[in-house]
Amino acid sequence: MPDAEDVRRIALSLPETTERIAWSMPTFRVAGKMFATLPEEETSVAVRCPKEERDELALAEPEKFWIADHEAQFAWVRVRLAALEDEGELRDILADSWRQAAPVVLQQTHPRLGLPPAN
């Protein structure tokens, strides 16, 4: 089961990511834009997610994904670390969130980031 240290290690391995404490919690940013936070007891991670997809995830897998009340108006979803299958799933989730926050030029520099290997 992935934990907060796995979140930190994976997030910081993504290009040009920095960690900063905000609202008394670790946040991870690319080009100044936040793409992940470790709220509360660090048993979950909040990531960027388009609202339509976020709502579908929360309905399809409520044991894994949920929407915090104070984030309902924003394109963020919470992920329970204990519910993740493995570190690979965490890596995919963080990479997807990173792509949503990263500037286009940085995404173009790392086009395969977080995507499955080509066959």
C-alpha positions as CSV (number, residue, x, y, z in Angstrom):
1,M,0.0,0.0,0.0
2,P,1.5,3.4,-1.0
3,D,2.0,5.9,1.8
4,A,2.7,9.7,2.2
5,E,6.4,9.1,1.6
6,D,5.6,7.4,-1.7
7,V,3.5,10.4,-2.7
8,R,6.4,12.7,-1.9
9,R,9.0,10.6,-3.7
10,I,6.9,10.1,-6.8
11,A,5.7,13.7,-7.0
12,L,9.2,15.1,-6.6
13,S,10.5,12.8,-9.3
14,L,8.2,14.5,-11.8
15,P,9.9,17.2,-13.9
16,E,10.3,20.6,-12.2
17,T,8.2,19.7,-9.2
18,T,8.7,21.5,-5.9
19,E,7.2,20.9,-2.5
20,R,5.9,23.7,-0.4
21,I,3.9,23.9,2.8
22,A,0.6,25.7,2.4
23,W,-2.5,25.5,4.7
24,S,-0.3,23.5,7.1
25,M,0.1,20.6,4.6
26,P,2.6,19.6,2.0
27,T,1.7,20.7,-1.5
28,F,3.4,19.8,-4.8
29,R,3.7,22.2,-7.7
30,V,4.9,22.5,-11.2
31,A,5.6,25.9,-12.6
32,G,4.0,27.4,-9.5
33,K,0.7,25.5,-10.0
34,M,-0.4,23.0,-7.4
35,F,-1.1,19.5,-8.6
36,A,-1.2,17.5,-5.4
37,T,-1.6,17.9,-1.7
38,L,-1.2,15.7,1.3
39,P,-4.1,16.8,3.6
40,E,-5.1,15.7,7.1
41,E,-3.3,12.8,8.4
42,E,-1.5,12.1,5.1
43,T,-3.7,9.1,4.5
44,S,-5.0,10.5,1.3
45,V,-3.8,12.7,-1.6
46,A,-5.8,15.4,-3.3
47,V,-5.1,15.7,-7.1
48,R,-6.4,17.7,-10.0
49,C,-9.2,16.0,-11.9
50,P,-11.7,17.4,-14.4
51,K,-15.0,17.7,-12.7
52,E,-16.8,15.3,-15.1
53,E,-14.2,12.6,-14.6
54,R,-14.0,13.3,-10.8
55,D,-17.7,12.8,-10.4
56,E,-17.6,9.5,-12.3
57,L,-14.6,8.3,-10.3
58,A,-16.3,9.1,-7.0
59,L,-19.5,7.3,-8.1
60,A,-17.7,4.3,-9.5
61,E,-15.1,3.7,-6.8
62,P,-16.3,5.6,-3.6
63,E,-13.9,3.5,-1.4
64,K,-11.0,5.0,-3.4
65,F,-12.1,8.4,-4.6
66,W,-14.2,11.1,-2.9
67,I,-14.8,14.9,-3.2
68,A,-14.1,17.0,-0.1
69,D,-16.9,19.5,0.6
70,H,-14.6,22.5,0.4
71,E,-13.2,21.3,-2.9
72,A,-16.6,20.5,-4.6
73,Q,-16.5,23.7,-6.7
74,F,-12.9,23.0,-7.9
75,A,-11.5,20.3,-10.2
76,W,-9.9,18.2,-7.4
77,V,-10.5,14.7,-6.1
78,R,-9.3,12.9,-3.0
79,V,-7.7,9.5,-3.2
80,R,-7.4,7.1,-0.3
81,L,-3.9,5.8,-0.3
82,A,-4.9,2.5,1.4
83,A,-7.3,1.8,-1.4
84,L,-4.7,2.0,-4.2
85,E,-3.7,-1.2,-5.8
86,D,0.0,-0.4,-5.8
87,E,2.6,2.3,-6.4
88,G,2.1,2.1,-10.1
89,E,-1.5,3.3,-9.7
90,L,-0.3,6.2,-7.5
91,R,2.3,7.1,-10.1
92,D,-0.3,7.2,-12.8
93,I,-2.6,9.4,-10.7
94,L,0.1,11.8,-9.8
95,A,1.4,12.0,-13.4
96,D,-2.1,12.7,-14.7
97,S,-2.5,15.5,-12.2
98,W,1.0,16.9,-13.1
99,R,0.0,17.0,-16.8
100,Q,-3.1,19.1,-15.9
101,A,-0.9,21.7,-14.1
102,A,2.3,21.7,-16.2
103,P,2.8,24.3,-18.9
104,V,2.4,23.1,-22.5
105,V,6.1,23.5,-23.2
106,L,7.1,21.3,-20.3
107,Q,4.5,18.7,-21.3
108,Q,6.0,18.8,-24.8
109,T,9.5,18.2,-23.3
110,H,8.1,15.1,-21.5
111,P,5.4,13.7,-23.8
112,R,5.4,10.2,-22.4
113,L,5.3,11.2,-18.8
114,G,3.0,8.9,-16.9
115,L,1.7,7.2,-20.0
116,P,1.9,3.4,-20.4
117,P,5.0,2.2,-22.3
118,A,4.6,1.9,-26.1
119,N,4.5,-1.7,-27.4
